[in-house]
Amino acid sequence: MQQWDSRLLIIGNAPCLYADLSLYKHKGKVMAINEAGVNYLDRIDFWVTAHPIEFPEWQKNRELQNGNSDYETHTCGDYGECDKYWEYSAKGGSGLFAILVAIEMGFDKIVLAGMSLEGHYERYRKDFEYFDLQGKVKGLSGYLKERYGFPDD
């Protein structure tokens, strides 16, 4: 297993993303989920999706906006060109998938921005109950902040 600094910021594409980022100053690796990799143009180190068919278009759009391209890609299923394929059923959506990938990669201080599980993402809340993420994950807003707390560092 690769050894990283144990801190990781995972960014989703919920409307709260930039409000969340204004609350937390992260220094370390960043993992983008889905379209967040297109819309967040600061450096990303990893890009994760449970929708690999979308990756080529997202990557092209990030490149057109001059976002960095030296990130590692992760997905479930064996579709298209990706750096790492994971066995995953996609329950919990790409957000939970990203968290599980991060833990498997050795991160244990994970902060979630733009991933509140509000609105139409509420349907994924129950899937988080099947995993022991307490102490490893903190949320910056919404349901995941309520469930796992706000980062204290």
Helices and strands as residue ranges (DSSP letters): E 7-11, H 17-23, E 29-33, H 36-39, E 46-49, G 52-54, H 55-64, E 72-76, E 84-86, H 93-104, E 109-113, G 119-124, H 125-128, E 137-139, H 142-148
